[in-house]
Amino acid sequence: MQGLISFRTSVLAGIGTVAETGKRLSEMGCRSCAIVSGERTMGIAGSKVAQSLEREGVATEVISGDIRATLGEARELEARVRSLMPDTLVAVGGGRICDLGKWVAHRLGTRLVAVPTTLSSDAFSTGYSVLWDGERNTPVRTKPPDVIVGDYDILIHEPKRFVLAGLGDMMSKVTALFDWRLAFWLAGERYSDYGANIARSTVDLLTRRLENIAKMNYNGIETLFLSEVTDGYLMEISGTTRVAAGSEHLFAFALENMGAEGMHGEFCALGTVLMSYLQDPGRDVRSLFERAGMQVTAEALGIKKEQVVGALTRAHRMRPWYTIMGRDGLSEGAAERLARYTRVI
Ligand SMILES: [Zn+2]
């Protein structure tokens, strides 16, 4: 391991933390703030953040609306935020808003605060943004937030489907870690043994707490939230996203690129079931997901059989990563067989 490992993220977590945001940011020297939020998430948390900032006398501007995670809209947002010249950007919402916030804050060099309103993915903690450029979505190195505000009162009340999708995104490590080690041995990719071991222990903890997560009780929500926060640190320690993403994510990216309807974490869960069979047919990942009440068939998720097979044959081309799919990927026949053997179709 060589080079600088930078941990910049502070975490404000617990019940009612959103209302405390203004006070904490003011203590950090925040004087002017721009809040970027989706329309719905403004009502869920954005207005509370704005009120708490105004109470502290912080000049606050709100940019709220249906902003898509495209490079074009990110540039427009950057121009709007630049004209406000805030010292702090607060992104309130899900993965899309957090990805945009990270991109803009990175470009403008402002402090970044992420206030996730859902645990459906780890986007609020990592130093990468995934933005659409035309037909393709590509990851860009941006920056992890300076502060993450996790308000369990908000996260406990999100739809259960979002929490289960987040669990799917996190459990991806089951297959991602296998692929990453393979990439180290067979393709000379950068590897961190320490990062891999910490990542494995977060999977063990999530596995022990599956029932709590499915019940969305305090313990379950806190475990899922902190494991997603940990992903940001893991990627810094490892110097790569591969500590949290492997062939199962490539399958998810392929489905996303094909315009399949559904959530990132749900695609990841399907991908984990599929790739796990290639890596180790004796490992029963499906039953882990089922214990949490997750549906891991294409039909239950509203994905067509042709989309599953198509995504499997394209997945290896999504990123220049070495994985269990090798360099050439799966043929159509092999893809269909794999999907049937794993009961995904
Ligand atoms: Zn993911």
Boltz pocket constraint, residues with backbone or C-beta under 6 A from the ligand:
constraints:
  - pocket:
      binder: B
      contacts: [[A, 121], [A, 122], [A, 169], [A, 244], [A, 245], [A, 249], [A, 264], [A, 268]]
      max_distance: 6.0
